[in-house]
């Protein structure tokens, strides 16, 4: 029994320690944003990798997410004769919840895993030690550009997700169920507010900041050669996805 409680205590202490180190990495990375030399080239490269290269997968998944939403909402609203409100309902759920979470999950699966793998490989092959020997701060050189790029590009992907999801919902509603297209769009214009979209963009920025920090942190913590890189990559994706869902609840409750 004593051994059991000791194991629990050890895990709690390990969690607190890792969380503290994660936030130290985040603070150090943010403090380096305006610290010369500015890593503009690396940041732009990461923006292309995180944002531009992810447009297709985000647009495709969001398109079908919007289509599924329209399908599910129609069968509920049809019972009350409220089919014309499907457009607004799809738009507000995409803007507030679905698009930020979906875009962040795609970034976590595609880009955060790459961050952990790249930095982890550099760690186990002693390239990070080589940077330190040349008086180059690894956090400034590796983490800051990735965190800044992901924080900027995730809201952009949220906007793309909103557009693709609404196109999918519009197609299913008007072409499959025969809902009047003018009424569909008109209700979106009347009831959807800028706040609904702003909430999603704020969530996207927060998600991008957190998950990129997690990816970089897992890379810096990698040990054990190629096997350790694999473990760090898997752990980065799992932790990032869990953090997205937990943070989404608290942001929704606050906003």
Secondary structure, 3 states (H helix, E strand, C coil): CHHHHHHHHHHHHHHHHHHHHHHHHHHHHHHCCCCCCCCHHHHHHHHHHHCHHHHHHHHHHHHHHHHHHHHHHHHHHHHHCCHHHHHHHHHHHHHHHHHHHHHHHHHHHHHHHHHHHHHHHHHHCCHHHHHHHCCCCHHHHHHHHHHHHHHHHHHHHHHHHHHHHHHHHHHHHHHHCCCCHHHHHHHHHHHCCHHHHHHHHHHHHHHHHHHHHHHHHHHHCCCCHHHHHHHHHHHHHHHHHHHHHHHHHHHHHHC
